């Protein structure tokens, strides 16, 4: 059964009176926040939260702040506070545009405790976004059964919806409304500003969930993007994993492998709005590498993490 068929069989929860919008910093989740305000007006209490990992592009941070100021959303910025030791869950700190980390410190703190994330180890979104947001909502006294968490997943990416999250109060209004990527782009084309950032830079700039095509495009044009994951690999290959070495990237690849592939393999670079023929070796990753959302993609990377060699022309 396809993911979208499974999703249709699960009863979606209602929009409760208290709604948290998880703002990833991208155009789609910003569009979601705008439409919820337009549709609901003052009928619901809406809190908008951006969880900063320290690895976002500066233009993403600027877009979050500009949306907050221009539309009056009063976006709450949170960062993960990783509390070491068994049973000590991740909480949050509240920051703002000026004090938000740009060095990757929240991400590194998470790696120290839980190890490198990657295929088969899907804890980065959980610890850096999901749990800090939940921690902040608890600080407001918002109980799980009395609030909804709205996620920016569109109708054209419904396979990213994890039906098991419906019972947690996660809602996906854009998917329910049939909103597509074209609708989102058309909206932002009419606004006085937009996120002026190529798609393959979105979210954590070097995100391991991005397709090889996007990663190698970044490695070819802006290799400094990979300075942070290279440092994490050098320091924490076995952290949180016992004697087992972990890898960020598919195919048990290290950062150096991505940089090497970008130099030695012939491939069509990723360009916004251009769609070369889909290649299983180059384009696995899809929308999960475009917008990293809580309550999404929980089924991904379930394939065996075995080495493979990319050989494409």
C-alpha positions in Angstrom: 0.0 0.0 0.0 1.4 3.4 -1.0 2.1 6.0 1.7 -0.7 8.3 0.6 -3.2 5.5 0.7 -2.1 4.7 4.2 -2.5 8.3 5.2 -6.0 8.4 3.8 -7.1 5.5 6.0 -6.1 7.2 9.2 -8.5 9.6 10.9 -7.0 13.0 10.8 -7.3 15.0 14.1 -9.3 18.3 14.1 -7.6 21.7 14.3 -7.7 22.4 18.0 -8.1 25.9 19.5 -4.3 26.1 20.1 -2.2 25.7 17.0 1.6 25.6 16.9 3.0 26.2 13.4 6.4 24.6 12.9 8.2 27.2 10.7 11.2 25.4 9.1 12.4 28.7 7.6 11.3 27.8 4.1 8.7 29.2 1.7 6.1 26.4 2.2 5.9 26.5 6.0 5.8 30.3 5.8 2.9 30.0 3.3 1.2 27.6 5.7 1.4 30.2 8.5 0.0 32.9 6.3 -2.9 30.8 5.1 -3.8 29.7 8.6 -3.9 33.3 9.7 -6.0 34.2 6.7 -8.5 31.3 7.1 -8.8 31.2 10.8 -8.3 34.9 11.7 -8.7 35.2 15.5 -10.6 32.0 15.8 -7.6 30.1 17.1 -4.6 30.8 19.2 -1.5 30.4 16.9 2.1 30.2 18.0 4.8 30.1 15.3 8.1 28.5 16.2 11.4 28.3 14.4 13.9 25.7 15.7 17.4 26.8 14.8 20.1 24.1 14.5 23.0 26.4 13.9 23.6 25.1 10.3 21.0 27.1 8.5 22.0 29.6 5.8 22.0 33.2 6.9 19.4 34.0 4.3 17.0 31.5 6.0 17.4 33.3 9.3 16.8 36.7 7.6 13.7 35.3 5.9 12.3 34.0 9.2 12.8 37.4 10.9 11.4 39.3 7.9 8.3 37.2 7.9 7.9 37.7 11.6 8.2 41.5 11.3 6.2 42.0 8.1 3.2 39.8 8.9 3.3 40.3 12.7 3.7 36.6 13.5 6.0 37.2 16.5 8.0 34.0 15.6 9.5 32.3 18.7 13.1 31.1 18.0 14.2 28.1 20.0 17.4 26.0 20.1 17.9 22.6 21.5 19.4 22.2 25.0 20.8 18.7 25.0 21.0 17.3 28.6 23.6 14.5 28.8 22.8 11.3 30.6 20.2 8.6 30.4 16.7 9.8 31.0 17.6 13.5 30.6 15.6 14.6 27.6 16.4 17.5 25.3 14.7 20.8 26.3 15.0 24.3 24.8 16.3 27.8 25.1 14.6 30.8 23.6 16.9 33.0 21.3 16.2 35.6 18.7 17.7 36.6 15.3 20.7 38.3 16.9 21.5 35.7 19.5 20.7 32.6 17.4 23.7 30.3 16.9 25.5 30.3 13.5 28.3 27.9 14.4 26.4 24.6 14.6 26.7 24.4 18.4 23.2 22.9 18.9 24.0 20.3 16.3 27.3 19.5 17.8 25.8 19.2 21.3 23.3 16.7 19.9 26.1 14.7 18.1 28.1 14.5 21.3 25.2 12.7 23.0 23.6 10.8 20.3 26.2 10.3 17.6 26.2 11.3 13.9 22.8 11.2 12.3 22.3 9.6 8.9 20.6 6.7 7.2 19.3 4.4 9.9 20.0 7.0 12.7 17.2 9.6 12.3 17.6 11.6 15.5 18.7 15.0 14.2 15.2 16.3 13.5 13.9 14.7 16.6 16.4 16.3 19.0 17.0 19.6 17.2 13.4 20.4 16.2 10.7 18.1 17.5 11.8 18.0 21.2 12.8 21.7 21.6 9.4 22.7 20.1 7.6 20.3 22.4 9.6 21.6 25.4 8.6 25.2 24.6 4.9 24.3 24.3 5.1 22.6 27.7 6.5 25.8 29.1 3.3 27.5 27.9 1.2 24.9 29.6 0.0 23.6 26.2 -1.0 19.9 26.8 -0.6 17.5 23.8 -4.3 16.6 23.7 -5.3 20.3 23.7 -3.2 21.6 20.8 -2.4 20.9 17.2 1.0 21.1 15.5 0.7 22.3 11.9 3.4 21.0 9.5 4.2 22.5 6.1 3.7 19.5 3.8 2.0 20.2 0.5 -0.5 18.1 -1.4 2.2 17.2 -4.0 4.4 15.6 -1.4 1.8 13.7 0.6 4.1 10.7 0.7 6.1 12.6 3.4 3.2 12.4 5.8 3.7 9.9 8.6 0.2 8.7 9.5 1.4 7.6 12.9 1.8 11.2 13.8 -1.9 12.0 13.5 -2.4 10.5 17.0 0.1 13.1 18.3 -2.0 16.0 17.1 0.1 16.7 14.0 -2.0 18.3 11.1 -1.1 18.9 7.5 -3.5 21.7 6.2 -1.7 22.3 2.9 -1.9 18.7 2.0 -5.6 18.6 2.9 -6.2 21.7 0.8 -4.4 20.3 -2.2 -1.7 23.1 -2.2 1.2 22.4 -4.6 4.7 23.8 -5.0 3.4 26.0 -7.8 0.8 27.6 -5.6 3.5 28.4 -3.0 5.9 29.9 -5.6 3.0 31.9 -7.1 2.2 33.3 -3.7 5.7 34.5 -3.0 6.1 36.0 -6.4 3.4 38.5 -5.4 4.8 39.3 -2.0 7.2 42.3 -1.4 10.0 39.9 -0.4 10.8 36.2 -0.6 13.4 33.7 0.4 16.3 34.5 -2.0 18.1 31.2 -1.6 18.5 28.4 -4.1 16.6 25.3 -3.1 19.7 23.1 -2.6 20.9 25.5 0.2 17.7 25.1 2.2 17.5 23.9 5.8 20.9 22.8 7.1 23.1 23.7 4.2 24.8 20.4 4.0 21.9 18.2 5.1 22.5 14.5 4.7 18.9 14.0 3.5 19.6 16.0 0.3 20.0 14.1 -2.9 23.5 13.3 -4.2 22.9 15.7 -7.0 22.2 18.6 -4.6 25.1 17.7 -2.3 27.6 17.4 -5.2 26.3 20.7 -6.6 27.0 22.3 -3.3 30.4 20.6 -3.1 31.4 21.9 -6.5 30.3 25.5 -6.1 30.6 26.1 -2.4 32.8 23.4 -0.7 33.0 25.4 2.6 29.4 24.2 3.2 31.0 20.9 4.3 33.4 22.3 6.8 31.0 21.6 9.7 30.2 17.9 8.9 33.8 17.2 8.1 34.8 18.5 11.6 32.0 16.4 13.2 33.2 13.3 11.4 36.8 13.9 12.7 35.6 14.3 16.3 32.6 12.0 16.7 32.6 9.1 14.3 31.9 6.6 17.2 30.1 8.9 19.6 26.9 7.3 20.8 27.5 4.2 18.7 29.9 2.1 20.8 32.5 0.6 18.5 30.4 1.2 15.4 31.5 4.0 13.1 28.7 6.1 11.6 28.4 8.0 8.4 26.3 11.1 7.6 25.7 10.3 4.0 24.0 7.5 2.0 26.2 4.7 0.9 28.4 5.0 4.0 30.0 8.1 2.5 32.1 10.6 4.3 32.3 14.3 3.6 35.5 13.8 1.7 33.8 11.3 -0.6 31.1 13.9 -1.5 33.8 16.5 -2.3 35.8 13.9 -4.3 32.7 12.8 -6.3 31.9 16.4 -7.1 35.3 16.8 -8.7 35.7 13.5 -10.5 32.2 12.5 -11.6 30.3 13.9 -14.5 26.8 15.0 -13.6 24.3 17.7 -14.3 24.3 20.2 -11.5 21.1 20.9 -9.6 19.4 24.1 -10.9 16.2 25.6 -9.5 13.3 25.1 -11.9 15.2 22.7 -14.2 14.4 19.0 -14.1 16.9 16.6 -15.7 15.9 13.0 -16.2 15.5 11.4 -12.7 18.4 9.2 -11.8 18.1 6.8 -8.9 21.8 7.3 -8.0 21.6 11.1 -8.1 18.1 12.1 -7.1 17.2 9.9 -4.1 16.3 12.3 -1.3 13.5 14.4 -2.8 11.5 16.9 -0.7 12.9 15.7 2.6 16.1 17.5 1.6 14.2 20.6 0.6 12.3 21.2 3.8 13.2 19.4 7.0 10.0 19.2 8.9 9.0 17.6 12.2 6.2 15.0 11.8 7.4 14.0 8.3 9.7 11.5 6.6 9.7 9.1 9.5 9.6 6.2 7.1 12.6 7.3 5.0 16.0 5.7 5.0 14.7 2.3 6.0 16.7 0.7 3.2 19.9 -1.1 4.2 22.8 1.2 4.5 25.2 -0.7 2.3 28.1 0.8 0.4 27.6 1.5 -3.3 29.5 3.1 -6.1 28.0 6.0 -8.1 29.0 5.8 -11.7 27.0 8.1 -13.9 27.7 10.1 -17.0 
